[in-house]
Amino acid sequence: MATSEAVVSPVRIGRLSIGALGILALALGTLQTVVDPALPQLQRELGVSSGEGALIGNAFLVTGAVVAPVAGKLGDRYGGKRVLMWLMAVVSAGGLLAGLAPNLPVLLLGQVFQGAMVGALPLSFILVRKHLSPRESHLAIGLVMGLFTGGGMVGTVIPGPISENLSWHWMFGIPTIAIIVTTLVVARLMPQDPPVPSDHRIDWPGVVLLSATLLTFMLGLVKVTGSGMPPLAVVAVTVLVAALATGWVAVERRAASPMVDLRMLAKPAMWNACVLTFIITISSGMVSLLLPQLFGIPGDGYGFGASTTDIGLFLLPGAIAGSLSDSVGGIAARRFNPRALVIGGSVVTAVTLIALASQHTAEWQLVLAKVLTGLAAGIASTALLANNATAVETGDTGIATSMLVVTRVVGVALGAQIGAAILDAGADPMTGLPTESAFVTGFAVAGLVAALSLLVVRLTKKKGVQV
């Protein structure tokens, strides 16, 4: 009964509180994406190779995948606001460290701390869910997701101008200052959400095993798709991940108060949402890697030789579309069945990417493709997230949404690595640059992956599963 009262409590958050959460998400999204267009410059100024430079983005993803479920569970237990404040302190320290970094190791350490920001999303959803009705929560979650994606848009555009007029250090410093200020505003405006009473302790063995499983998987993924690993090492990592996952399931089944209620995770609707989100984000991750690479390839019949600033401007319309789609996704989840949104998004994405595989000789074609795929994938994935956030018990909001956030992170990372592997396999032996046929293959594969969502939807419909 106490849980139900929390949802309709007179202590409700108003527009200023929701707006503060949204602006915080905007600043976090900006800090998350500043590395992408500036990576070549960072490699030059730090004097590191491409492989070492790739670690800058991968360190962030590894930490994010590990932190998100832990933050969600702690938020469910101890209160979303309290855990969010501590998490923002870690992210702020990472941003300042990266902004002052004199070399690659210090910058990587800063990125590791910054990766904790992924946990901010499920914590924001906890606050929204506890202080708003389910119907209002859809809109608020869409707004937060939209502004987080919008931050990615800002982070795509600002690195060039900032590095040209100041230095690359300020690419991290300016968003971090915004995070610190906005966190103080959220602390002031957001009411304290009470912790959920429990007679049981936090399931720390489950926390450790799940974190170890995700960490091993992400590090193995980075290593295999980066510098490569011997076949026996790949088998060893696979066995280790499987053993850790099995151990985690065994611990959760016996725990009095498990970190993740496996009955919730095993529900067809939850499992189906995870699978669909994974497929959608794999395709999105491939697009996110392939398009900037094609923009930057020296023009020779299929490339455009764009600079970092130009690439950011080319990606800007797609980032705007992605931001709008996340906001629309929350609204659409209130009015339409998420299944219909997934079908529509999958069709648009698949058709767009197959068309791009045959027509990619002008900048506007790539820009339009980014806009369409960003809209389609954003609406579908945010609808799934918002739907599941309000379908579970209020006390499980953090862990349920964090599992979907982790799924998104892993899907994007895997998609980017698949795209990179396709380009590397199709590189010209003389120049080392990806050939046009490699890009064609990449776009076609991304389109086929998006179409796979249609098969999943059809199979689950036959089984009567509600998305």
C-alpha positions, 0 to 999 in steps of 0.5 A, spaced: 500 500 500 505 504 501 508 503 494 501 505 491 501 511 495 508 514 493 505 514 486 499 518 487 503 522 493 501 529 494 509 531 494 509 531 486 514 534 482 512 540 478 515 542 471 521 545 474 523 539 477 522 535 471 526 540 467 532 540 472 532 533 471 532 534 463 537 539 463 542 534 467 540 529 462 542 534 456 549 536 460 550 528 461 549 527 454 554 532 451 559 529 456 558 522 453 559 524 446 564 529 445 569 524 444 566 521 438 568 527 433 574 529 436 577 522 436 582 523 431 585 530 434 585 526 441 590 521 437 594 526 434 595 531 440 596 525 445 601 521 440 597 515 441 595 510 435 588 508 433 587 502 437 589 506 443 585 512 441 579 507 441 580 505 448 577 512 450 570 511 448 570 503 450 572 505 457 566 509 458 562 503 455 565 498 459 563 502 466 556 504 464 554 497 462 557 495 469 554 501 473 547 501 470 544 495 474 547 497 480 545 504 480 538 502 479 538 497 484 541 502 490 536 507 487 530 502 488 532 501 495 535 507 498 532 512 494 533 515 487 535 522 489 540 520 494 544 515 489 543 520 483 547 525 487 553 520 489 553 518 482 554 525 479 559 526 484 563 521 481 561 523 474 563 530 475 570 528 478 571 524 472 569 530 467 574 534 471 580 529 471 579 528 463 579 536 462 586 536 466 589 530 463 596 531 461 596 524 457 592 518 455 592 514 462 589 520 466 584 521 460 582 514 460 581 514 468 577 520 467 573 516 462 572 510 467 569 515 472 564 518 467 561 512 465 558 512 471 553 517 468 549 511 464 546 509 471 543 516 471 537 514 467 534 509 471 535 513 477 531 519 474 526 514 472 525 512 479 524 519 481 519 520 475 515 514 477 515 515 484 512 522 484 508 522 478 502 518 475 503 512 470 500 516 464 505 522 466 511 518 467 511 516 460 511 524 458 517 525 463 521 519 461 520 521 454 523 528 455 529 526 459 531 521 454 530 526 449 534 531 452 539 526 453 539 524 446 539 532 445 546 532 449 549 527 444 547 532 439 551 538 442 556 534 444 557 532 436 557 539 434 561 543 440 568 539 440 571 543 433 569 550 435 572 549 442 578 545 440 580 551 435 578 557 440 581 554 447 583 546 447 581 539 447 581 539 455 575 544 455 571 539 451 570 535 457 571 541 462 565 545 460 560 540 460 562 538 467 561 545 469 554 544 467 553 538 470 555 540 477 551 546 477 545 542 474 546 537 480 545 542 485 539 545 482 536 538 482 538 537 489 534 543 491 528 542 487 527 535 487 523 532 493 527 526 497 524 520 495 524 515 501 527 509 501 523 502 500 523 499 507 526 492 507 528 486 512 533 484 507 540 486 506 543 488 499 544 482 495 552 484 494 554 477 492 549 478 486 551 485 485 559 483 484 557 477 480 553 481 475 558 486 475 563 481 473 559 478 468 558 485 464 565 487 465 568 481 462 563 481 457 565 488 455 572 487 455 572 481 451 568 484 446 573 490 446 579 486 445 576 481 440 574 486 435 580 491 437 587 488 437 584 481 436 585 475 441 587 467 439 582 462 438 583 459 445 583 466 449 576 467 445 573 460 448 576 462 455 573 468 455 566 465 453 567 460 458 568 465 463 562 469 462 558 463 461 560 461 468 559 468 471 552 468 469 551 461 471 553 463 478 549 469 478 543 466 476 544 461 482 545 466 487 539 470 485 535 464 486 537 463 493 537 470 495 532 472 500 532 479 497 535 478 490 538 484 486 534 482 480 528 478 481 529 473 476 521 472 475 521 479 473 526 478 468 523 472 465 517 475 464 515 474 456 514 482 456 520 484 459 525 479 456 521 480 449 523 488 450 530 486 452 531 482 445 527 488 441 532 493 444 538 489 443 536 488 436 534 495 434 541 498 438 545 494 434 543 497 428 543 504 430 550 502 433 552 500 426 549 506 423 553 511 428 560 508 426 559 507 418 556 514 417 562 518 420 567 514 417 564 515 410 563 522 411 571 522 413 574 518 407 578 522 402 573 523 396 574 518 391 568 516 388 564 515 394 568 519 400 567 526 402 573 528 406 570 532 411 573 535 417 571 534 424 567 540 424 564 538 418 562 531 420 559 534 426 554 539 422 552 533 418 550 529 424 547 534 427 540 533 423 540 526 425 542 528 433 536 533 433 531 527 430 534 522 435 532 527 441 525 529 438 524 521 437 526 520 444 521 525 447 515 523 442 517 515 444 514 517 451 508 520 448 507 515 443 507 509 448 501 512 451 497 512 445 499 506 441 501 499 442 509 499 443 509 493 438 506 497 432 511 502 434 517 497 433 514 494 427 514 501 424 521 503 426 524 497 423 520 497 417 523 505 416 530 503 418 531 497 414 528 500 408 532 506 409 539 502 410 538 498 404 536 504 400 543 507 402 547 501 400 545 503 393 545 510 393 550 514 397 554 519 393 551 525 396 552 528 403 544 529 403 543 522 402 547 520 408 544 526 412 537 524 410 538 516 412 541 518 419 535 523 420 530 517 418 534 511 422 534 516 428 527 517 428 525 510 427 530 507 432 529 512 438 521 512 438 521 504 438 526 503 443 524 509 448 517 506 447 519 500 450 523 503 455 517 507 458 512 501 457 516 497 461 518 503 466 510 503 468 509 496 467 513 493 473 512 495 481 514 502 483 520 498 487 522 495 481 522 501 476 530 502 477 532 495 476 527 494 470 529 500 466 537 499 468 537 492 465 534 495 458 539 501 459 544 496 459 541 492 453 542 499 449 549 500 451 551 493 449 547 493 443 550 500 441 557 497 442 556 491 439 553 494 433 559 499 432 564 493 433 561 489 427 561 495 423 568 496 424 570 489 423 566 490 416 570 496 414 577 493 416 575 486 412 574 490 406 580 495 407 584 496 401 591 493 402 594 499 398 591 505 402 588 501 408 582 505 407 575 501 407 573 500 400 566 502 397 564 495 397 565 495 405 560 500 406 555 497 402 556 491 406 555 494 412 549 498 410 546 492 408 547 488 414 545 494 418 538 494 414 537 486 415 539 486 423 533 492 423 528 487 419 530 482 424 525 485 429 519 484 425 521 476 425 521 477 433 515 481 433 511 476 429 514 470 433 512 473 440 505 475 437 504 467 435 505 466 442 501 471 445 506 475 448 505 483 450 510 487 448 
